[in-house]
């Protein structure tokens, strides 16, 4: 059984921009390119989402270090 990936169907103009090479992009209207880029910006995470991801990663690192006995004091003592 083959796994099929669902691909977003784009407007023909946007599809042309998505497949264009660098030389072809020179022939495309800048407004069309900007609208193509704006579609990606709408799906970007917010600053708060990015902060929450960063914070959860920091806690995971801290918890992992505590689990294996690594603390700020032990790592500085080791380097001294």
C-alpha positions in Angstrom: 0.0 0.0 0.0 1.6 3.3 -1.1 1.5 6.3 1.2 0.2 9.3 -0.6 0.9 12.8 0.6 -1.8 15.3 0.2 -0.5 18.4 -1.6 -2.1 21.7 -1.3 -3.7 22.8 -4.5 -2.5 26.2 -5.5 -3.9 28.8 -7.8 -2.3 28.4 -11.3 -0.3 31.6 -10.9 0.9 30.6 -7.4 1.8 27.1 -8.8 3.9 28.8 -11.5 5.7 30.9 -8.8 6.3 27.8 -6.7 7.9 25.9 -9.6 9.8 28.9 -11.1 13.6 28.9 -11.2 15.6 32.0 -10.6 15.5 33.2 -14.2 11.7 32.6 -14.5 11.1 34.6 -11.3 12.4 37.7 -13.2 9.5 37.5 -15.5 6.8 37.2 -12.8 5.1 40.2 -11.3 6.4 41.2 -7.9 2.9 41.5 -6.5 2.3 37.8 -7.3 5.6 36.8 -5.6 4.6 38.8 -2.5 1.2 37.2 -2.3 2.9 33.8 -2.6 5.2 34.7 0.3 2.4 36.1 2.4 0.6 32.7 2.2 3.6 31.2 4.1 3.6 34.0 6.7 0.0 33.2 7.7 1.1 29.8 8.9 4.1 30.9 11.0 4.0 30.5 14.7 3.4 33.6 16.9 6.0 35.0 19.1 4.2 33.6 22.1 4.3 30.1 20.5 8.0 30.4 19.9 8.6 31.6 23.5 6.6 28.6 24.9 8.7 26.2 22.7 11.9 27.8 24.0 10.8 27.7 27.6 9.7 24.0 27.4 13.1 23.1 25.8 14.9 24.9 28.7 12.9 22.9 31.3 13.6 19.7 29.5 17.4 20.4 29.5 17.2 21.4 33.2 15.3 18.3 34.1 17.7 16.1 32.1 20.7 17.6 33.8 19.2 17.1 37.2 18.4 13.5 36.4 22.0 12.8 35.5 23.4 14.7 38.4 24.6 17.7 36.3 24.1 21.1 37.9 25.6 24.5 37.3 27.8 24.0 40.5 29.1 20.6 39.4 29.9 21.7 35.9 31.8 24.8 37.0 33.7 22.8 39.7 34.7 20.3 37.0 36.0 23.0 34.7 38.0 24.7 37.5 
